């Protein structure tokens, strides 16, 4: 499951809020691993199964986590309990965000649609 999740990780330079950007590249020597950098900080990450459907990469040594949702991603320090980079968007995530603006998802408080 973890290796399957690796197929969906957005790679390349991804722009974040406040002018920051992260660079994510697949490790050519180890399938399923990624090298992520934020400025001078470097992380070696691997996918971790997520029950929510989000893509989650972790660097256990640096205690960092990359969380990739449909419309944005974030880099979090588990050690410090803070976000290192937020509102990061690859091109595919920008497209999802634009679609969500045109067709907003249903609120959790609205309930399920009746069966047809």
Buried (B, 14 or more C-beta within 10 A) or exposed (E): EEEEBBEEBBEEEBBBEEEBBBBBEBBEEEEBBBBBBBEEBEBBBBBBEBEEEEBBBBBEEBBBBBBBEBBBBBBBBEEEEEBBBBBBBBEEBEEBBEEEEEEEEEEEEEEEEEEE
